Amino acid sequence: MCIVMNAARHAIKPQLVAFKIRALHPDSVCHFSGVPLTFETAWCCHVDVPFKEIFARFVADKGIDIDNVLVNNLRGRLHLSDPVLRRQWFAFHLRHAQFALVDHAEWMRRNRGEPNPELASEREQERLLRQQERVAMERAFLQSRRDAEVVARYWQDAA
């Protein structure tokens, strides 16, 4: 079901883009946090009824056997192969979906189940620390490699 659902997500992307273009204006703020939004930070999300529930209703209403839905992978994107099914899904989603603009970071925080922003910042600090450690290890490795090359050249010249 996950693959078909991802293809269904891709099929309704034009609706999300259209909503974002229509709804975003200089005074736009996040639906959840009230943070000011820009085109780069604004994210279109489903409100009231989540995407998964809309999709499940569509599958149930149409009596679709999800195991028999064909999906194509075109340029790394999953697409519903059947154009009739794709149009039906597009129309169904348009009738049932309600969107809101949210701050992308806030949306990610909510969908990862991180109730506390301080925890998120602690995790970010831990991630940055691990990244700095990796960079330091890579630098040390490269330096030791350079040192080994210098020693090897010295012994080659001495011979």
Rosetta silent file (secondary structure, phi, psi, omega in degrees, C-alpha in Angstrom):
SEQUENCE: MCIVMNAARHAIKPQLVAFKIRALHPDSVCHFSGVPLTFETAWCCHVDVPFKEIFARFVADKGIDIDNVLVNNLRGRLHLSDPVLRRQWFAFHLRHAQFALVDHAEWMRRNRGEPNPELASEREQERLLRQQERVAMERAFLQSRRDAEVVARYWQDAA
SCORE:     score description
SCORE:     0.000 S_00000001
   1 L     0.000  -31.846 -177.008    0.000    0.000    0.000 S_00000001
   2 H   -60.272  -43.430 -179.561    2.893    2.355    0.729 S_00000001
   3 H   -64.838  -44.362  179.310    4.084    2.405   -2.886 S_00000001
   4 H   -65.204  -40.445  179.141    0.581    3.051   -4.206 S_00000001
   5 H   -64.310  -38.319  177.152    0.037    5.741   -1.578 S_00000001
   6 H   -64.718  -39.210  176.465    3.294    7.453   -2.612 S_00000001
   7 H   -64.881  -37.859  177.469    2.128    7.391   -6.230 S_00000001
   8 H   -66.089  -38.229  175.610   -1.195    8.868   -5.086 S_00000001
   9 H   -59.838  -45.214 -179.418    0.689   11.620   -3.232 S_00000001
  10 H   -63.858  -35.704 -177.942    2.563   12.443   -6.385 S_00000001
  11 H   -63.977  -29.888 -177.230   -0.682   12.538   -8.396 S_00000001
  12 L   -98.679    4.933 -179.229   -2.136   15.322   -6.237 S_00000001
  13 H   -54.158  -39.834  177.631    1.023   17.427   -6.073 S_00000001
  14 H   -57.422  -32.634  176.994   -0.415   19.986   -8.548 S_00000001
  15 H   -64.940  -41.734 -179.622   -3.236   20.638   -6.048 S_00000001
  16 H   -65.661  -44.188  179.986   -0.714   21.350   -3.304 S_00000001
  17 H   -64.050  -44.215  179.523    1.342   23.671   -5.483 S_00000001
  18 H   -60.873  -42.650  179.054   -1.763   25.522   -6.682 S_00000001
  19 H   -63.043  -45.071 -178.924   -2.962   25.998   -3.093 S_00000001
  20 H   -59.737  -44.768 -179.722    0.440   27.272   -1.983 S_00000001
  21 H   -64.348  -42.265 -179.747    0.580   29.790   -4.824 S_00000001
  22 H   -69.292  -41.926 -170.234   -2.998   30.972   -4.146 S_00000001
  23 H   -86.315  -25.358 -175.031   -2.755   31.089   -0.358 S_00000001
  24 L   -79.275  127.310  176.180    0.731   32.479    0.206 S_00000001
  25 L  -142.377  171.551 -173.772    0.941   36.237    0.568 S_00000001
  26 L   -57.693  -25.117 -178.691    3.358   38.596    2.386 S_00000001
  27 L   -98.786   10.644 -177.341    1.394   38.357    5.660 S_00000001
  28 L   -64.657  140.197  177.000    1.023   34.549    5.677 S_00000001
  29 E  -131.154  158.743  179.506    1.708   32.766    8.947 S_00000001
  30 L   -61.441  132.924  178.579    1.946   29.109    9.947 S_00000001
  31 L   -57.988  -33.341 -176.556   -1.437   27.510   10.643 S_00000001
  32 L   -91.761  -46.219 -168.998    0.019   25.845   13.779 S_00000001
  33 L  -108.757  -16.128 -177.819    2.585   28.233   15.220 S_00000001
  34 L    80.545    5.997  178.963    1.854   31.660   13.762 S_00000001
  35 L   -69.458  136.622  177.146    5.436   31.942   12.467 S_00000001
  36 E   -58.943  144.324 -177.212    5.725   34.176    9.356 S_00000001
  37 L  -112.955  147.888  170.241    6.045   32.181    6.122 S_00000001
  38 L  -119.907  173.274  178.590    8.074   32.655    2.964 S_00000001
  39 L   -60.974  -36.104 -178.244    7.821   30.699   -0.266 S_00000001
  40 L   -72.309  -35.133 -175.322   10.829   28.645    0.848 S_00000001
  41 L   -93.185  -17.367 -177.206    9.532   27.862    4.354 S_00000001
  42 E   -73.750  137.400 -179.385    5.831   27.410    3.541 S_00000001
  43 E  -131.403  135.095  179.536    4.589   23.827    3.330 S_00000001
  44 E   -91.948  124.320 -179.688    1.122   22.776    2.251 S_00000001
  45 E  -130.764  162.419  176.783   -0.417   20.180    4.547 S_00000001
  46 E   -81.092  136.285  173.922   -3.742   18.443    5.024 S_00000001
  47 L  -122.028  162.664 -176.585   -5.873   19.650    7.913 S_00000001
  48 L    68.132  -67.166 -179.785   -9.013   18.122    9.427 S_00000001
  49 L  -115.235  117.399 -179.651   -8.708   14.876    7.435 S_00000001
  50 L   -64.527  156.157  179.553   -5.177   13.484    6.964 S_00000001
  51 H   -52.570  -47.035 -176.867   -3.985   12.383    3.531 S_00000001
  52 H   -57.789  -37.917 -179.002   -3.865    8.707    4.578 S_00000001
  53 H   -71.355  -39.719  176.701   -7.521    8.816    5.607 S_00000001
  54 H   -61.468  -44.350  179.805   -8.610   10.476    2.347 S_00000001
  55 H   -63.203  -43.982  179.551   -6.700    7.832    0.421 S_00000001
  56 H   -61.675  -39.780  177.586   -8.209    5.011    2.505 S_00000001
  57 H   -63.231  -42.989  178.792  -11.710    6.396    1.859 S_00000001
  58 H   -59.473  -48.208  179.874  -11.019    6.535   -1.879 S_00000001
  59 H   -59.621  -44.410 -179.671   -9.824    2.939   -1.921 S_00000001
  60 H   -67.506  -45.541 -178.750  -12.869    1.813    0.071 S_00000001
  61 H   -61.589  -37.790 -177.514  -15.372    3.876   -1.955 S_00000001
  62 H   -89.227   -7.435 -178.467  -14.062    2.562   -5.262 S_00000001
  63 L    63.800   38.785 -175.505  -13.615   -1.003   -3.998 S_00000001
  64 L   -81.308  132.717  171.675  -10.005   -0.977   -5.155 S_00000001
  65 L   -88.875  102.634 -172.760   -7.801   -3.991   -4.556 S_00000001
  66 H   -58.014  -28.802  179.675   -4.621   -2.135   -3.681 S_00000001
  67 H   -69.968  -16.599 -178.994   -2.471   -5.145   -4.581 S_00000001
  68 H  -104.106    6.603  178.581   -3.646   -4.873   -8.205 S_00000001
  69 L   -82.668  124.660  179.686   -2.916   -1.168   -8.690 S_00000001
  70 L   -86.324  137.472 -179.552   -0.081   -0.685  -11.151 S_00000001
  71 E  -128.417  136.718  175.718    2.544    1.939  -10.392 S_00000001
  72 E  -106.452  149.782  173.884    5.283    3.234  -12.699 S_00000001
  73 E  -109.154  104.098 -179.619    8.588    4.696  -11.663 S_00000001
  74 E  -112.710  115.488  179.299    9.302    7.595  -13.998 S_00000001
  75 L    52.475   41.712  177.000   12.487    9.561  -13.321 S_00000001
  76 L    80.413    4.110  178.282   12.480    8.478   -9.697 S_00000001
  77 E  -114.134  137.901  178.406    8.823    9.414   -9.102 S_00000001
  78 E   -85.426  134.369 -179.204    6.053    6.909   -8.560 S_00000001
  79 E  -129.379  142.523  171.136    2.987    7.365  -10.778 S_00000001
  80 E   -69.607  122.633 -174.060   -0.384    5.642  -10.877 S_00000001
  81 L   -68.244  -38.414 -175.488   -0.245    3.804  -14.213 S_00000001
  82 L   -79.751  114.903 -178.300   -3.969    3.851  -14.958 S_00000001
  83 H   -64.901  -31.545  178.148   -4.940    7.334  -16.230 S_00000001
  84 H   -67.126  -47.357  177.873   -8.621    6.785  -15.362 S_00000001
  85 H   -60.594  -41.997 -179.920   -7.754    5.831  -11.779 S_00000001
  86 H   -61.128  -44.811  179.235   -5.370    8.777  -11.581 S_00000001
  87 H   -65.725  -41.113  178.776   -8.105   11.241  -12.712 S_00000001
  88 H   -62.010  -44.580  179.404  -10.657    9.703  -10.313 S_00000001
  89 H   -62.965  -43.881 -179.567   -8.201    9.978   -7.421 S_00000001
  90 H   -58.232  -47.305 -179.297   -7.325   13.569   -8.347 S_00000001
  91 H   -66.567  -43.272  179.511  -11.013   14.576   -8.376 S_00000001
  92 H   -60.407  -47.293 -178.937  -11.802   12.660   -5.163 S_00000001
  93 H   -62.219  -43.269 -179.907   -8.881   14.256   -3.347 S_00000001
  94 H   -59.817  -37.976  179.105   -9.824   17.721   -4.578 S_00000001
  95 H   -71.417  -31.729 -170.954  -13.357   17.266   -3.179 S_00000001
  96 H  -106.228  -15.861 -175.032  -12.257   15.962    0.228 S_00000001
  97 L   -86.172  143.260  171.740   -8.953   17.646    1.068 S_00000001
  98 L  -124.289  130.505 -175.818   -8.559   20.776    3.161 S_00000001
  99 E  -112.605  159.561  171.035   -5.168   22.450    3.131 S_00000001
 100 E  -145.688  152.719  174.210   -3.278   24.888    5.294 S_00000001
 101 E   -90.988  132.409  179.434    0.092   26.549    4.961 S_00000001
 102 E  -134.180  159.293  173.583    2.519   25.651    7.707 S_00000001
 103 E   -69.741  130.120 -175.184    6.146   26.277    8.485 S_00000001
 104 H   -57.709  -43.067 -179.870    8.102   23.317    7.112 S_00000001
 105 H   -62.538  -39.308  178.446   10.176   22.928   10.298 S_00000001
 106 H   -66.795  -41.327  178.620    7.003   22.951   12.407 S_00000001
 107 H   -62.000  -44.300  178.796    5.369   20.394   10.123 S_00000001
 108 H   -62.672  -42.319 -179.889    8.425   18.117   10.373 S_00000001
 109 H   -61.203  -45.429 -178.348    8.462   18.487   14.161 S_00000001
 110 H   -67.300  -39.057 -177.420    4.791   17.566   14.442 S_00000001
 111 H   -78.410  -16.611  175.174    5.022   14.600   12.077 S_00000001
 112 L   -90.328   -3.293  178.905    8.036   13.150   13.811 S_00000001
 113 L    72.639   31.452  177.756    6.130   13.243   17.083 S_00000001
 114 L   -95.215   96.711 -174.784    8.529   15.650   18.764 S_00000001
 115 L   -72.442  -18.372 -173.039    6.281   17.417   21.260 S_00000001
 116 L  -120.219  116.917 -179.785    9.040   19.568   22.680 S_00000001
 117 H   -60.630  -28.928  178.681   11.066   21.999   20.513 S_00000001
 118 H   -64.547  -37.097  176.395   13.871   21.906   23.079 S_00000001
 119 H   -63.703  -40.686  178.919   14.240   18.172   22.451 S_00000001
 120 H   -62.063  -41.233 -179.318   14.429   18.864   18.746 S_00000001
 121 H   -70.091  -33.766  175.021   17.173   21.414   19.311 S_00000001
 122 H   -63.527  -42.231  177.745   19.045   18.951   21.549 S_00000001
 123 H   -63.182  -40.696  178.680   18.796   16.357   18.791 S_00000001
 124 H   -63.603  -41.151  177.877   20.008   18.922   16.288 S_00000001
 125 H   -63.038  -42.058  177.496   22.964   19.729   18.551 S_00000001
 126 H   -62.782  -41.946  178.299   23.768   16.022   18.846 S_00000001
 127 H   -62.332  -44.491  179.213   23.536   15.649   15.067 S_00000001
 128 H   -64.605  -38.694  178.089   25.853   18.627   14.546 S_00000001
 129 H   -63.066  -44.921  177.105   28.294   17.249   17.122 S_00000001
 130 H   -61.481  -39.536  178.810   28.374   13.862   15.331 S_00000001
 131 H   -64.913  -42.541  177.866   28.875   15.667   12.038 S_00000001
 132 H   -63.328  -39.367  177.778   31.761   17.697   13.499 S_00000001
 133 H   -63.135  -41.821  177.814   33.307   14.498   14.869 S_00000001
 134 H   -62.317  -43.499  179.245   33.060   12.871   11.426 S_00000001
 135 H   -62.557  -43.585  179.216   34.684   15.897    9.797 S_00000001
 136 H   -62.099  -41.675  178.840   37.465   15.873   12.411 S_00000001
 137 H   -65.182  -41.120  178.363   38.052   12.147   11.831 S_00000001
 138 H   -63.304  -42.284  178.163   38.148   12.653    8.066 S_00000001
 139 H   -62.883  -43.055  179.292   40.653   15.505    8.475 S_00000001
 140 H   -63.064  -41.942  178.117   42.794   13.379   10.785 S_00000001
 141 H   -60.977  -48.055 -179.830   42.672   10.518    8.296 S_00000001
 142 H   -62.386  -39.233  178.983   43.665   12.805    5.427 S_00000001
 143 H   -65.593  -42.875  179.328   46.461   14.320    7.506 S_00000001
 144 H   -65.477  -34.333  177.135   47.813   10.887    8.458 S_00000001
 145 H   -65.402  -43.065  177.180   47.631    9.894    4.791 S_00000001
 146 H   -62.540  -41.746  178.921   49.593   13.012    3.824 S_00000001
 147 H   -61.365  -42.407  179.462   52.121   12.239    6.551 S_00000001
 148 H   -63.306  -39.213  178.455   52.496    8.680    5.238 S_00000001
 149 H   -65.072  -38.832  177.728   53.032   10.012    1.722 S_00000001
 150 H   -63.667  -44.430  179.534   55.742   12.374    2.989 S_00000001
 151 H   -63.649  -42.701  179.736   57.497    9.513    4.792 S_00000001
 152 H   -62.364  -42.964  177.413   57.220    7.302    1.702 S_00000001
 153 H   -63.050  -39.385  179.492   58.734   10.047   -0.502 S_00000001
 154 H   -60.060  -45.900 -177.948   61.548   10.539    2.008 S_00000001
 155 H   -70.293  -31.620  176.931   62.440    6.838    1.896 S_00000001
 156 H   -67.209  -41.769  179.617   62.175    6.776   -1.902 S_00000001
 157 H   -69.075  -33.610 -178.433   64.539    9.747   -2.170 S_00000001
 158 H   -72.912  -25.244 -175.084   66.932    8.216    0.377 S_00000001
 159 L   -79.628    0.000    0.000   67.156    4.948   -1.537 S_00000001
